[in-house]
Amino acid sequence: MRIALWKYRAQLPGFELSEPVRAAQQEFDYKSAKVLDDMADRFEGKASRKKDNLEDSFEQLQEMVRSCCSLEPLQLPRAQQTFLTLTRNIESLTISLSKEI
């Protein structure tokens, strides 16, 4: 899933995002990486840092996609729906794993 999300970040053909959405994705990626780094630190017995709120970052990304890409309320183009579903799954799995560690 991370590789597929990276394709959006790299703007590969068929994975293009508008600049505001790319910025929101970059922030989501940054917070997601911090959560994963924190999990690795806990495995090594290091103290946890202040937790970043990945849920808030996803919500901001979702709102940005909807405001930039929606022609009508609650209707997103298929590519943006796929992007949000992929990102939501990454968020959910990352949070679930973090809670278990």
N, CA, C and O atoms as CSV, one atom per row, in Angstrom:
chain,resi,resn,atom,element,x,y,z
A,1,MET,N,N,0.827,-1.195,0.000
A,1,MET,CA,C,0.000,0.000,0.000
A,1,MET,C,C,0.866,1.252,0.000
A,1,MET,O,O,0.538,2.238,-0.660
A,2,ARG,N,N,1.986,1.213,0.749
A,2,ARG,CA,C,2.866,2.388,0.800
A,2,ARG,C,C,3.459,2.659,-0.581
A,2,ARG,O,O,3.624,3.819,-0.959
A,3,ILE,N,N,3.779,1.616,-1.336
A,3,ILE,CA,C,4.328,1.822,-2.678
A,3,ILE,C,C,3.288,2.454,-3.585
A,3,ILE,O,O,3.601,3.355,-4.363
A,4,ALA,N,N,2.064,1.991,-3.488
A,4,ALA,CA,C,0.997,2.596,-4.296
A,4,ALA,C,C,0.805,4.057,-3.919
A,4,ALA,O,O,0.612,4.903,-4.792
A,5,LEU,N,N,0.856,4.361,-2.622
A,5,LEU,CA,C,0.712,5.755,-2.192
A,5,LEU,C,C,1.896,6.595,-2.665
A,5,LEU,O,O,1.738,7.767,-3.007
A,6,TRP,N,N,3.079,5.990,-2.681
A,6,TRP,CA,C,4.267,6.695,-3.170
A,6,TRP,C,C,4.088,7.115,-4.634
A,6,TRP,O,O,4.579,8.171,-5.034
A,7,LYS,N,N,3.402,6.314,-5.422
A,7,LYS,CA,C,3.173,6.659,-6.829
A,7,LYS,C,C,2.438,7.991,-6.942
A,7,LYS,O,O,2.717,8.778,-7.845
A,8,TYR,N,N,1.504,8.247,-6.032
A,8,TYR,CA,C,0.824,9.540,-6.021
A,8,TYR,C,C,1.807,10.642,-5.646
A,8,TYR,O,O,1.802,11.721,-6.240
A,9,ARG,N,N,2.641,10.365,-4.666
A,9,ARG,CA,C,3.629,11.356,-4.225
A,9,ARG,C,C,4.612,11.691,-5.338
A,9,ARG,O,O,5.034,12.838,-5.481
A,10,ALA,N,N,4.976,10.672,-6.133
A,10,ALA,CA,C,5.923,10.865,-7.237
A,10,ALA,C,C,5.244,11.398,-8.502
A,10,ALA,O,O,5.914,11.707,-9.487
A,11,GLN,N,N,3.918,11.505,-8.470
A,11,GLN,CA,C,3.146,12.016,-9.608
A,11,GLN,C,C,3.368,11.192,-10.881
A,11,GLN,O,O,3.475,11.742,-11.977
A,12,LEU,N,N,3.436,9.869,-10.720
A,12,LEU,CA,C,3.583,9.005,-11.884
A,12,LEU,C,C,2.334,9.120,-12.755
A,12,LEU,O,O,1.270,9.485,-12.255
A,13,PRO,N,N,2.444,8.818,-14.044
A,13,PRO,CA,C,1.273,8.912,-14.920
A,13,PRO,C,C,0.097,8.099,-14.359
A,13,PRO,O,O,0.238,6.926,-14.011
A,14,GLY,N,N,-1.051,8.751,-14.286
A,14,GLY,CA,C,-2.237,8.121,-13.739
A,14,GLY,C,C,-2.380,8.302,-12.237
A,14,GLY,O,O,-3.394,7.917,-11.656
A,15,PHE,N,N,-1.366,8.889,-11.602
A,15,PHE,CA,C,-1.377,9.084,-10.154
A,15,PHE,C,C,-1.179,10.559,-9.804
A,15,PHE,O,O,-0.661,10.871,-8.732
A,16,GLU,N,N,-1.577,11.456,-10.679
A,16,GLU,CA,C,-1.373,12.878,-10.465
A,16,GLU,C,C,-2.381,13.423,-9.457
A,16,GLU,O,O,-3.550,13.038,-9.452
A,17,LEU,N,N,-1.901,14.330,-8.604
A,17,LEU,CA,C,-2.747,15.025,-7.635
A,17,LEU,C,C,-2.513,16.518,-7.778
A,17,LEU,O,O,-1.448,16.950,-8.220
A,18,SER,N,N,-3.512,17.304,-7.402
A,18,SER,CA,C,-3.333,18.755,-7.421
A,18,SER,C,C,-2.327,19.146,-6.339
A,18,SER,O,O,-2.097,18.389,-5.396
A,19,GLU,N,N,-1.735,20.323,-6.477
A,19,GLU,CA,C,-0.712,20.764,-5.528
A,19,GLU,C,C,-1.221,20.835,-4.087
A,19,GLU,O,O,-0.510,20.389,-3.187
A,20,PRO,N,N,-2.421,21.376,-3.822
A,20,PRO,CA,C,-2.895,21.385,-2.430
A,20,PRO,C,C,-3.066,19.980,-1.850
A,20,PRO,O,O,-2.787,19.757,-0.671
A,21,VAL,N,N,-3.520,19.039,-2.668
A,21,VAL,CA,C,-3.678,17.662,-2.202
A,21,VAL,C,C,-2.310,17.028,-1.969
A,21,VAL,O,O,-2.121,16.298,-0.996
A,22,ARG,N,N,-1.364,17.301,-2.850
A,22,ARG,CA,C,-0.003,16.775,-2.655
A,22,ARG,C,C,0.589,17.280,-1.346
A,22,ARG,O,O,1.255,16.522,-0.641
A,23,ALA,N,N,0.362,18.528,-1.015
A,23,ALA,CA,C,0.887,19.078,0.242
A,23,ALA,C,C,0.244,18.382,1.440
A,23,ALA,O,O,0.926,18.067,2.416
A,24,ALA,N,N,-1.049,18.144,1.371
A,24,ALA,CA,C,-1.742,17.441,2.457
A,24,ALA,C,C,-1.273,15.991,2.539
A,24,ALA,O,O,-1.151,15.438,3.632
A,25,GLN,N,N,-1.012,15.378,1.397
A,25,GLN,CA,C,-0.493,14.009,1.400
A,25,GLN,C,C,0.897,13.971,2.025
A,25,GLN,O,O,1.218,13.049,2.774
A,26,GLN,N,N,1.707,14.955,1.723
A,26,GLN,CA,C,3.056,15.013,2.285
A,26,GLN,C,C,2.985,15.101,3.814
A,26,GLN,O,O,3.757,14.440,4.508
A,27,GLU,N,N,2.071,15.907,4.334
A,27,GLU,CA,C,1.902,16.022,5.786
A,27,GLU,C,C,1.426,14.694,6.377
A,27,GLU,O,O,1.906,14.279,7.431
A,28,PHE,N,N,0.490,14.031,5.707
A,28,PHE,CA,C,0.021,12.717,6.162
A,28,PHE,C,C,1.178,11.723,6.169
A,28,PHE,O,O,1.349,10.984,7.138
A,29,ASP,N,N,1.967,11.696,5.113
A,29,ASP,CA,C,3.113,10.788,5.030
A,29,ASP,C,C,4.105,11.055,6.161
A,29,ASP,O,O,4.646,10.119,6.750
A,30,TYR,N,N,4.342,12.322,6.458
A,30,TYR,CA,C,5.270,12.704,7.517
A,30,TYR,C,C,4.773,12.190,8.879
A,30,TYR,O,O,5.542,11.622,9.654
A,31,LYS,N,N,3.496,12.395,9.152
A,31,LYS,CA,C,2.944,11.947,10.442
A,31,LYS,C,C,2.897,10.421,10.510
A,31,LYS,O,O,3.150,9.839,11.565
A,32,SER,N,N,2.578,9.778,9.403
A,32,SER,CA,C,2.573,8.323,9.358
A,32,SER,C,C,3.973,7.777,9.631
A,32,SER,O,O,4.125,6.808,10.375
A,33,ALA,N,N,4.983,8.382,9.043
A,33,ALA,CA,C,6.367,7.960,9.267
A,33,ALA,C,C,6.765,8.144,10.730
A,33,ALA,O,O,7.478,7.308,11.285
A,34,LYS,N,N,6.314,9.224,11.354
A,34,LYS,CA,C,6.628,9.450,12.761
A,34,LYS,C,C,5.993,8.375,13.643
A,34,LYS,O,O,6.608,7.929,14.612
A,35,VAL,N,N,4.781,7.960,13.321
A,35,VAL,CA,C,4.121,6.896,14.083
A,35,VAL,C,C,4.914,5.602,13.932
A,35,VAL,O,O,5.127,4.892,14.915
A,36,LEU,N,N,5.355,5.285,12.712
A,36,LEU,CA,C,6.142,4.075,12.484
A,36,LEU,C,C,7.491,4.149,13.190
A,36,LEU,O,O,7.947,3.155,13.754
A,37,ASP,N,N,8.131,5.313,13.166
A,37,ASP,CA,C,9.400,5.491,13.889
A,37,ASP,C,C,9.208,5.287,15.389
A,37,ASP,O,O,10.046,4.674,16.051
A,38,ASP,N,N,8.108,5.802,15.918
A,38,ASP,CA,C,7.822,5.644,17.334
A,38,ASP,C,C,7.631,4.170,17.686
A,38,ASP,O,O,8.077,3.721,18.742
A,39,MET,N,N,6.971,3.414,16.804
A,39,MET,CA,C,6.807,1.981,17.046
A,39,MET,C,C,8.171,1.288,17.080
A,39,MET,O,O,8.417,0.439,17.937
A,40,ALA,N,N,9.043,1.646,16.162
A,40,ALA,CA,C,10.384,1.057,16.135
A,40,ALA,C,C,11.148,1.392,17.414
A,40,ALA,O,O,11.849,0.541,17.962
A,41,ASP,N,N,11.014,2.621,17.886
A,41,ASP,CA,C,11.671,3.014,19.132
A,41,ASP,C,C,11.158,2.171,20.304
A,41,ASP,O,O,11.942,1.749,21.154
A,42,ARG,N,N,9.867,1.929,20.350
A,42,ARG,CA,C,9.303,1.125,21.438
A,42,ARG,C,C,9.815,-0.306,21.392
A,42,ARG,O,O,10.046,-0.917,22.436
A,43,PHE,N,N,9.995,-0.851,20.177
A,43,PHE,CA,C,10.577,-2.187,20.047
A,43,PHE,C,C,11.985,-2.226,20.638
A,43,PHE,O,O,12.392,-3.228,21.226
A,44,GLU,N,N,12.711,-1.150,20.483
A,44,GLU,CA,C,14.080,-1.067,20.978
A,44,GLU,C,C,14.144,-0.652,22.442
A,44,GLU,O,O,15.236,-0.515,22.995
A,45,GLY,N,N,12.995,-0.450,23.078
A,45,GLY,CA,C,12.956,-0.109,24.485
A,45,GLY,C,C,13.151,1.365,24.775
A,45,GLY,O,O,13.358,1.744,25.928
A,46,LYS,N,N,13.089,2.200,23.757
A,46,LYS,CA,C,13.238,3.640,23.960
A,46,LYS,C,C,11.901,4.248,24.351
A,46,LYS,O,O,10.840,3.711,24.034
A,47,ALA,N,N,11.970,5.363,25.037
A,47,ALA,CA,C,10.749,6.054,25.464
A,47,ALA,C,C,9.981,6.568,24.259
A,47,ALA,O,O,10.564,6.976,23.254
A,48,SER,N,N,8.681,6.538,24.380
A,48,SER,CA,C,7.827,7.061,23.313
A,48,SER,C,C,7.843,8.579,23.320
A,48,SER,O,O,7.940,9.217,24.369
A,49,ARG,N,N,7.749,9.128,22.145
A,49,ARG,CA,C,7.613,10.582,22.016
A,49,ARG,C,C,6.139,10.931,22.078
A,49,ARG,O,O,5.269,10.063,22.149
A,50,LYS,N,N,5.891,12.220,22.049
A,50,LYS,CA,C,4.503,12.686,21.981
A,50,LYS,C,C,3.869,12.103,20.725
A,50,LYS,O,O,4.442,12.173,19.638
A,51,LYS,N,N,2.705,11.537,20.883
A,51,LYS,CA,C,2.043,10.901,19.750
A,51,LYS,C,C,1.479,11.943,18.793
A,51,LYS,O,O,0.878,12.937,19.201
A,52,ASP,N,N,1.693,11.682,17.510
A,52,ASP,CA,C,1.095,12.527,16.480
A,52,ASP,C,C,-0.299,12.000,16.182
A,52,ASP,O,O,-0.548,10.797,16.256
A,53,ASN,N,N,-1.190,12.895,15.850
A,53,ASN,CA,C,-2.554,12.495,15.582
A,53,ASN,C,C,-2.718,12.215,14.096
A,53,ASN,O,O,-2.984,13.116,13.300
A,54,LEU,N,N,-2.552,10.950,13.743
A,54,LEU,CA,C,-2.660,10.539,12.354
A,54,LEU,C,C,-4.085,10.680,11.842
A,54,LEU,O,O,-4.309,10.959,10.664
A,55,GLU,N,N,-5.054,10.483,12.744
A,55,GLU,CA,C,-6.457,10.617,12.337
A,55,GLU,C,C,-6.750,12.034,11.846
A,55,GLU,O,O,-7.413,12.218,10.826
A,56,ASP,N,N,-6.250,13.039,12.580
A,56,ASP,CA,C,-6.471,14.429,12.171
A,56,ASP,C,C,-5.819,14.715,10.825
A,56,ASP,O,O,-6.390,15.407,9.982
A,57,SER,N,N,-4.630,14.182,10.634
A,57,SER,CA,C,-3.927,14.389,9.375
A,57,SER,C,C,-4.707,13.779,8.208
A,57,SER,O,O,-4.793,14.370,7.131
A,58,PHE,N,N,-5.275,12.586,8.434
A,58,PHE,CA,C,-6.085,11.973,7.381
A,58,PHE,C,C,-7.332,12.797,7.103
A,58,PHE,O,O,-7.706,12.988,5.946
A,59,GLU,N,N,-7.976,13.284,8.157
A,59,GLU,CA,C,-9.181,14.103,7.972
A,59,GLU,C,C,-8.874,15.359,7.153
A,59,GLU,O,O,-9.658,15.744,6.286
A,60,GLN,N,N,-7.746,15.989,7.426
A,60,GLN,CA,C,-7.346,17.176,6.663
A,60,GLN,C,C,-7.097,16.812,5.201
A,60,GLN,O,O,-7.493,17.547,4.297
A,61,LEU,N,N,-6.446,15.688,4.977
A,61,LEU,CA,C,-6.199,15.231,3.613
A,61,LEU,C,C,-7.515,14.955,2.895
A,61,LEU,O,O,-7.702,15.351,1.745
A,62,GLN,N,N,-8.413,14.280,3.576
A,62,GLN,CA,C,-9.718,13.971,2.991
A,62,GLN,C,C,-10.484,15.234,2.621
A,62,GLN,O,O,-11.067,15.311,1.539
A,63,GLU,N,N,-10.488,16.212,3.498
A,63,GLU,CA,C,-11.176,17.474,3.216
A,63,GLU,C,C,-10.537,18.207,2.033
A,63,GLU,O,O,-11.234,18.805,1.212
A,64,MET,N,N,-9.209,18.154,1.956
A,64,MET,CA,C,-8.520,18.801,0.843
A,64,MET,C,C,-8.883,18.131,-0.474
A,64,MET,O,O,-9.125,18.819,-1.466
A,65,VAL,N,N,-8.924,16.815,-0.502
A,65,VAL,CA,C,-9.309,16.090,-1.722
A,65,VAL,C,C,-10.723,16.471,-2.110
A,65,VAL,O,O,-10.997,16.753,-3.276
A,66,ARG,N,N,-11.612,16.480,-1.147
A,66,ARG,CA,C,-13.009,16.803,-1.453
A,66,ARG,C,C,-13.169,18.232,-1.952
A,66,ARG,O,O,-13.949,18.480,-2.871
A,67,SER,N,N,-12.447,19.170,-1.364
A,67,SER,CA,C,-12.590,20.560,-1.788
A,67,SER,C,C,-11.931,20.822,-3.140
A,67,SER,O,O,-12.392,21.677,-3.896
A,68,CYS,N,N,-10.877,20.107,-3.446
A,68,CYS,CA,C,-10.155,20.339,-4.706
A,68,CYS,C,C,-10.690,19.516,-5.875
A,68,CYS,O,O,-10.571,19.925,-7.030
A,69,CYS,N,N,-11.264,18.385,-5.583
A,69,CYS,CA,C,-11.553,17.427,-6.652
A,69,CYS,C,C,-13.024,17.162,-6.897
A,69,CYS,O,O,-13.368,16.530,-7.895
A,70,SER,N,N,-13.889,17.613,-6.038
A,70,SER,CA,C,-15.294,17.281,-6.161
A,70,SER,C,C,-16.033,18.317,-6.997
A,70,SER,O,O,-15.969,19.515,-6.722
A,71,LEU,N,N,-16.718,17.851,-7.998
A,71,LEU,CA,C,-17.539,18.736,-8.815
A,71,LEU,C,C,-18.891,18.969,-8.150
A,71,LEU,O,O,-19.482,20.043,-8.259
A,72,GLU,N,N,-19.362,17.938,-7.462
A,72,GLU,CA,C,-20.616,18.038,-6.728
A,72,GLU,C,C,-20.385,17.480,-5.327
A,72,GLU,O,O,-19.537,16.606,-5.144
A,73,PRO,N,N,-21.115,17.966,-4.354
A,73,PRO,CA,C,-20.939,17.448,-2.994
A,73,PRO,C,C,-21.079,15.931,-2.941
A,73,PRO,O,O,-21.978,15.355,-3.554
A,74,LEU,N,N,-20.183,15.300,-2.207
A,74,LEU,CA,C,-20.173,13.860,-1.967
A,74,LEU,C,C,-19.915,13.021,-3.215
A,74,LEU,O,O,-20.098,11.804,-3.180
A,75,GLN,N,N,-19.494,13.645,-4.316
A,75,GLN,CA,C,-19.147,12.878,-5.509
A,75,GLN,C,C,-17.716,13.209,-5.903
A,75,GLN,O,O,-17.405,14.332,-6.301
A,76,LEU,N,N,-16.851,12.205,-5.783
A,76,LEU,CA,C,-15.451,12.377,-6.160
A,76,LEU,C,C,-15.162,11.544,-7.403
A,76,LEU,O,O,-15.754,10.482,-7.596
A,77,PRO,N,N,-14.255,12.025,-8.239
A,77,PRO,CA,C,-13.819,11.183,-9.357
A,77,PRO,C,C,-13.224,9.877,-8.834
A,77,PRO,O,O,-12.709,9.829,-7.717
A,78,ARG,N,N,-13.294,8.846,-9.624
A,78,ARG,CA,C,-12.843,7.505,-9.216
A,78,ARG,C,C,-11.396,7.505,-8.732
A,78,ARG,O,O,-11.090,6.850,-7.736
A,79,ALA,N,N,-10.502,8.218,-9.404
A,79,ALA,CA,C,-9.092,8.239,-9.006
A,79,ALA,C,C,-8.928,8.798,-7.593
A,79,ALA,O,O,-8.118,8.291,-6.816
A,80,GLN,N,N,-9.678,9.824,-7.262
A,80,GLN,CA,C,-9.580,10.405,-5.930
A,80,GLN,C,C,-10.214,9.494,-4.875
A,80,GLN,O,O,-9.742,9.435,-3.740
A,81,GLN,N,N,-11.281,8.787,-5.250
A,81,GLN,CA,C,-11.881,7.813,-4.337
A,81,GLN,C,C,-10.878,6.708,-4.018
A,81,GLN,O,O,-10.747,6.293,-2.866
A,82,THR,N,N,-10.175,6.236,-5.039
A,82,THR,CA,C,-9.161,5.196,-4.853
A,82,THR,C,C,-8.036,5.701,-3.955
A,82,THR,O,O,-7.586,4.990,-3.056
A,83,PHE,N,N,-7.586,6.926,-4.201
A,83,PHE,CA,C,-6.533,7.526,-3.396
A,83,PHE,C,C,-6.948,7.612,-1.928
A,83,PHE,O,O,-6.172,7.259,-1.041
A,84,LEU,N,N,-8.166,8.079,-1.673
A,84,LEU,CA,C,-8.636,8.200,-0.292
A,84,LEU,C,C,-8.812,6.833,0.373
A,84,LEU,O,O,-8.493,6.677,1.552
A,85,THR,N,N,-9.305,5.863,-0.356
A,85,THR,CA,C,-9.463,4.520,0.204
A,85,THR,C,C,-8.107,3.933,0.574
A,85,THR,O,O,-7.951,3.355,1.650
A,86,LEU,N,N,-7.147,4.075,-0.293
A,86,LEU,CA,C,-5.798,3.594,-0.026
A,86,LEU,C,C,-5.212,4.280,1.204
A,86,LEU,O,O,-4.656,3.619,2.081
A,87,THR,N,N,-5.335,5.588,1.268
A,87,THR,CA,C,-4.797,6.340,2.396
A,87,THR,C,C,-5.525,5.989,3.686
A,87,THR,O,O,-4.892,5.862,4.735
A,88,ARG,N,N,-6.834,5.832,3.628
A,88,ARG,CA,C,-7.616,5.455,4.819
A,88,ARG,C,C,-7.168,4.085,5.331
A,88,ARG,O,O,-7.049,3.886,6.540
A,89,ASN,N,N,-6.919,3.143,4.423
A,89,ASN,CA,C,-6.462,1.819,4.843
A,89,ASN,C,C,-5.088,1.886,5.504
A,89,ASN,O,O,-4.845,1.199,6.496
A,90,ILE,N,N,-4.194,2.702,4.968
A,90,ILE,CA,C,-2.876,2.873,5.573
A,90,ILE,C,C,-3.021,3.480,6.965
A,90,ILE,O,O,-2.378,3.030,7.914
A,91,GLU,N,N,-3.852,4.486,7.081
A,91,GLU,CA,C,-4.082,5.123,8.386
A,91,GLU,C,C,-4.612,4.110,9.383
A,91,GLU,O,O,-4.108,4.027,10.503
A,92,SER,N,N,-5.609,3.347,9.003
A,92,SER,CA,C,-6.240,2.382,9.888
A,92,SER,C,C,-5.257,1.306,10.340
A,92,SER,O,O,-5.194,0.979,11.525
A,93,LEU,N,N,-4.499,0.760,9.408
A,93,LEU,CA,C,-3.530,-0.275,9.756
A,93,LEU,C,C,-2.409,0.266,10.637
A,93,LEU,O,O,-1.979,-0.402,11.578
A,94,THR,N,N,-1.941,1.461,10.340
A,94,THR,CA,C,-0.870,2.062,11.137
A,94,THR,C,C,-1.336,2.306,12.566
A,94,THR,O,O,-0.612,1.999,13.514
A,95,ILE,N,N,-2.524,2.848,12.730
A,95,ILE,CA,C,-3.061,3.106,14.064
A,95,ILE,C,C,-3.290,1.805,14.815
A,95,ILE,O,O,-2.950,1.704,15.994
A,96,SER,N,N,-3.859,0.811,14.153
A,96,SER,CA,C,-4.106,-0.471,14.790
A,96,SER,C,C,-2.801,-1.111,15.261
A,96,SER,O,O,-2.721,-1.594,16.391
A,97,LEU,N,N,-1.804,-1.119,14.425
A,97,LEU,CA,C,-0.514,-1.685,14.788
A,97,LEU,C,C,0.124,-0.909,15.940
A,97,LEU,O,O,0.682,-1.505,16.861
A,98,SER,N,N,0.042,0.400,15.884
A,98,SER,CA,C,0.607,1.234,16.939
A,98,SER,C,C,-0.031,0.941,18.290
A,98,SER,O,O,0.655,0.928,19.312
A,99,LYS,N,N,-1.324,0.711,18.301
A,99,LYS,CA,C,-2.030,0.411,19.551
A,99,LYS,C,C,-1.625,-0.945,20.116
A,99,LYS,O,O,-1.599,-1.136,21.332
A,100,GLU,N,N,-1.312,-1.881,19.233
A,100,GLU,CA,C,-0.936,-3.215,19.689
A,100,GLU,C,C,0.491,-3.273,20.224
A,100,GLU,O,O,0.822,-4.172,20.997
A,101,ILE,N,N,1.330,-2.337,19.828
A,101,ILE,CA,C,2.732,-2.375,20.239
A,101,ILE,C,C,2.909,-1.653,21.552
A,101,ILE,O,O,4.023,-1.575,22.069
